[in-house]
Amino acid sequence: NSPRLHLLSRMIMAWQENQPWWRSRLPYLHDPLVVAALCAPQFFRFATLPIRVLNHGPLVGWTIPRWLNGPTVHAALSVEKAQARTWILQRLFATEAEEQRHE
């Protein structure tokens, strides 16, 4: 019954209302994973690699490894799902006092 969870609930509802009928109604955890990667990188395996974002064709917007010269990124290649999920949920359900201890 925290303000944080009420906000999260409203955000998920807005996301669900704006999804096409053929997509899952379950929310994806992309944004919390970005926060976890920044705050708890021990749950991820990273590599620096060149990439390319496709800008035409049926796969527009997809990011693919680029084996030739090109810009490089520090990419997360894998995640310890259970540990990252626990970390995220602990932060979402934490009281303000608990959250201040983590800072």
C-alpha positions in Angstrom: 0.0 0.0 0.0 2.9 2.4 -0.7 2.9 5.4 -3.0 5.6 3.7 -5.1 3.5 0.6 -5.7 0.4 2.7 -6.6 2.5 4.5 -9.1 3.9 1.2 -10.5 0.3 -0.2 -10.7 -0.9 2.9 -12.7 2.1 2.7 -15.0 1.4 -0.9 -15.8 -2.3 -0.3 -16.4 -1.4 2.6 -18.8 1.1 0.3 -20.6 -1.5 -2.5 -20.9 -4.2 -0.1 -22.2 -1.9 1.0 -25.0 -0.6 -2.4 -26.2 -1.9 -4.0 -29.4 -4.4 -6.8 -28.9 -1.8 -9.4 -30.1 0.9 -8.5 -27.5 1.1 -10.0 -24.0 -0.7 -8.1 -21.3 2.2 -9.0 -18.9 4.7 -6.1 -18.5 8.3 -6.5 -19.6 11.0 -5.7 -17.1 13.3 -3.8 -19.4 13.5 -0.5 -17.5 14.0 -2.1 -14.0 16.8 -4.3 -15.5 18.6 -1.1 -16.7 18.5 0.2 -13.1 19.7 -3.1 -11.8 22.5 -3.2 -14.3 23.7 0.2 -13.1 23.2 -0.4 -9.4 23.9 -4.2 -9.1 26.2 -5.1 -12.0 27.2 -8.3 -10.3 24.0 -9.9 -11.7 25.1 -9.3 -15.3 27.8 -10.5 -17.7 29.0 -7.5 -19.8 31.2 -7.3 -22.9 32.4 -4.3 -25.0 31.4 -5.0 -28.6 30.7 -3.2 -31.8 27.0 -3.0 -32.7 24.7 -1.9 -35.5 21.1 -0.8 -35.3 19.2 -1.7 -38.4 17.5 1.3 -39.9 15.5 -0.2 -42.8 13.9 -3.5 -43.7 11.6 -5.8 -41.7 14.0 -5.8 -38.7 14.2 -2.0 -38.3 15.2 -1.0 -34.8 16.9 -4.3 -34.0 20.4 -4.2 -32.5 22.8 -6.8 -33.9 26.5 -7.4 -33.2 28.6 -5.9 -35.9 31.7 -7.8 -36.7 33.4 -5.0 -38.7 34.5 -1.6 -37.5 31.9 0.4 -35.9 30.7 2.1 -32.7 31.1 0.0 -29.5 28.9 -0.4 -26.5 29.2 -2.0 -23.1 26.5 -4.6 -23.5 24.8 -6.9 -21.0 25.0 -10.4 -22.6 23.3 -12.3 -19.8 21.6 -11.8 -16.5 21.2 -13.9 -13.4 17.4 -13.7 -13.6 16.4 -14.9 -10.2 18.9 -12.7 -8.3 18.0 -9.6 -10.4 14.3 -10.2 -9.9 14.7 -10.5 -6.2 16.9 -7.3 -6.1 14.2 -5.4 -8.1 11.3 -6.7 -6.0 13.1 -5.9 -2.7 13.5 -2.3 -3.9 9.9 -2.0 -5.0 8.5 -3.4 -1.8 11.0 -1.7 0.6 9.8 0.9 3.1 11.4 4.3 2.9 13.6 3.5 5.9 14.8 0.3 4.3 15.5 2.1 1.0 17.6 4.8 2.8 19.8 2.0 4.3 20.6 0.8 0.7 21.7 4.3 -0.4 
